[in-house]
Amino acid sequence: MRTLGTWLLAVFLYGVPAWAQDAPTPGDTIRLAVIEARVARIVDRDQARSVEHLDLGEGPVPYIDLAEWLASRTAVQIRSYGGGGRQLLSIRGSRPEGVLVLLDGLPINDPVSGIADLSVIPLESLGTVMLVRGTGSARYGSGALGGALVLTTDAGNYTRSSAQVTTGSEGRLDTAVSAGVAGRTGRLLLNAGRRHSRNDFEFENRLLPGSAVERRQNADAESKWISLTGARDDARVAVRYDRLERGVPGRIGTSAFEEARWSEDRWSATGAIGFSGSTLNAGLRDLSLRYAPGDGIRSSDQRAFDGRLGGETALPGRVAFAGRLSYEQLSGDGIAGTPDRVGVGGTLRRTFYASMLGLDAVGFETVLGVDRVDGATSWSPEFGVWLRPTSASRIYGRVGQGFRLPTFGDLFFGAAPGVRANPDLQSERITLDAELGFEAGLAIGSGLATGRMAGYTRHTDRPIVWLASTVALWSPQNLDRLRSHGIELEVSVATAADAAQGLGLNAGLTAQSSRVGFGTNRNALPYQPDLAARVSIESRRGPLAVRLGARFTGSRTTSIAGTRRLPAFTVFDLVARRRVEFGSMALEVAARFDNLFDHRYELIELFPEPGRQFAISLDVRRMD
């Protein structure tokens, strides 16, 4: 695929044909008016890829957590480990370690496993969410193979105070408070909260004759967070602390984990400043991890420290340059020494605009990312084009490359019973990531209908997969290749342009195939369904909003051998919200039922999911 990189580099340096002159076109977005309750979901249309933005700063958060919103998006899968367990993200058939999650510019991916646990990020503390589908190494560096999730802490651009409390099934009790002030000298916002759940639901143990009914034990979870954000003009500083402690009950039929516990302590500090068309940002994170097996067995502790320094500046000729410098260090039990690594990278981006053939606008973007880590250089070129035949439609396409470094756990995790690291691993390499899509909006009376259709393909060489050897040792290996392909369809219809009135319909479907192995001997990627679909209908009548939704997940294999499959399942969810405003105060009451018909299923083999769940929440806020 070197030819691809050479061609993209030539396009960046020499531009596109003469008819594509720099004719500036203003950016455009589609703002979808759906039940997402005063939370704007914005689709960026001046992009050569599928990008969605979620603005959470203007009102109560209408989701239990970040995973709930992501599960309602097309080509996105959430993999959880029972009630209160980890929540892992997959985009376009990727493995969880192939998704980069950034919080205020810092990755939250675990440096040992490379996986980002979304359950540690409370949605109430966030200001914006950006979901990027497709490889993003050219912009973000290592890790964004299937896509990226870019999160920012609420910046507090207003004076407000609020309090939320939620109670529900499985002993759930959540509380959150925030207070913000904005004045001539700047802005200051404080967020704090706690989430707790027992998660001791009943399930059928299908490993025992007669499907004995048991109660899940040691599955409780508790998290706490506090963040302080200060901003003035284009400068911003945020300090954040997160604490998570949960039980780790293990699979059905095992008693070895009856007392196992997992905890995380995370400190982070980030800052950003903008000046004269340039931005500069920096961040530091200190992460402590502990796993206590219980039964008198010594706990295992690791500590990670990492930091990033980045910046971007605009250059003449619609060229932008971004640089990044990163440092990672890991120490603790099972880690030989104190391994660390330094990475330096840069991105050049050039954008062209043109008017041709009567089209509303044509845009081109060439991106060239270069990263050097531990003496190895990785090139990540990307080229994209978008055409707007009309102001309400877009055709877009993109082709690029990317990479992911082995994690510290892959390389250095010390010998343990049945586990051995592999210091000879090579980086995974995306040799081709391409997509082609079309979207359009159509006015229907006073309403609006929007639709999107896209296809993608992704070729990964040397994917890193943990495999069992003939002597029962689990060790990471570079396999030959991983091939993923898929088609995405989604449609949204609102009967009224005013988000406060009318009916809405939202539906999406993903058909995908991910196969991994050597040569022609490739099996389905575990836990990736070949078919997934969702549909919801919404009613809005002034302060009252009701949504009924259904989610279908196809059957999935449970191991790379592909010998067993979990059955497909469909669950229904119901949400009702009512808002009352009086003066500068607003009160919102919400009731939700997840898995309305109490369907029992497993996302991960032998890790049962809870049945029907309910939650009632109260949100009180004051805006000046």
Secondary structure as UniProt FT lines:
FT   HELIX           2..14
FT   TURN            18..19
FT   STRAND          29..32
FT   TURN            37..38
FT   STRAND          40..44
FT   STRAND          51..55
FT   TURN            57..58
FT   HELIX           66..71
FT   TURN            74..75
FT   STRAND          76..80
FT   TURN            83..84
FT   STRAND          87..91
FT   TURN            92..93
FT   HELIX           96..98
FT   STRAND          99..103
FT   TURN            104..105
FT   STRAND          106..107
FT   TURN            111..113
FT   HELIX           118..120
FT   HELIX           123..125
FT   STRAND          126..133
FT   HELIX           137..140
FT   TURN            142..143
FT   STRAND          147..153
FT   STRAND          160..168
FT   TURN            169..171
FT   STRAND          172..183
FT   TURN            184..185
FT   STRAND          186..197
FT   STRAND          202..205
FT   TURN            206..207
FT   TURN            209..210
FT   STRAND          212..215
FT   STRAND          221..232
FT   TURN            233..234
FT   STRAND          235..247
FT   TURN            252..253
FT   TURN            256..259
FT   STRAND          261..275
FT   TURN            276..277
FT   STRAND          278..292
FT   TURN            295..296
FT   STRAND          300..315
FT   TURN            316..318
FT   STRAND          319..332
FT   TURN            333..334
FT   STRAND          340..354
FT   TURN            357..358
FT   STRAND          361..373
FT   TURN            374..375
FT   STRAND          376..388
FT   TURN            391..392
FT   STRAND          393..404
FT   HELIX           408..412
FT   TURN            417..418
FT   TURN            423..424
FT   STRAND          428..444
FT   TURN            445..446
FT   STRAND          447..461
FT   STRAND          464..468
FT   TURN            470..471
FT   STRAND          474..478
FT   STRAND          481..494
FT   TURN            499..500
FT   STRAND          501..518
FT   TURN            519..520
FT   STRAND          521..524
FT   TURN            526..527
FT   STRAND          531..541
FT   TURN            542..543
FT   STRAND          544..553
FT   STRAND          556..557
FT   TURN            560..561
FT   STRAND          565..566
FT   STRAND          569..582
FT   TURN            583..584
FT   STRAND          585..594
FT   TURN            596..597
FT   STRAND          602..604
FT   TURN            605..606
FT   STRAND          607..608
FT   STRAND          613..623
//
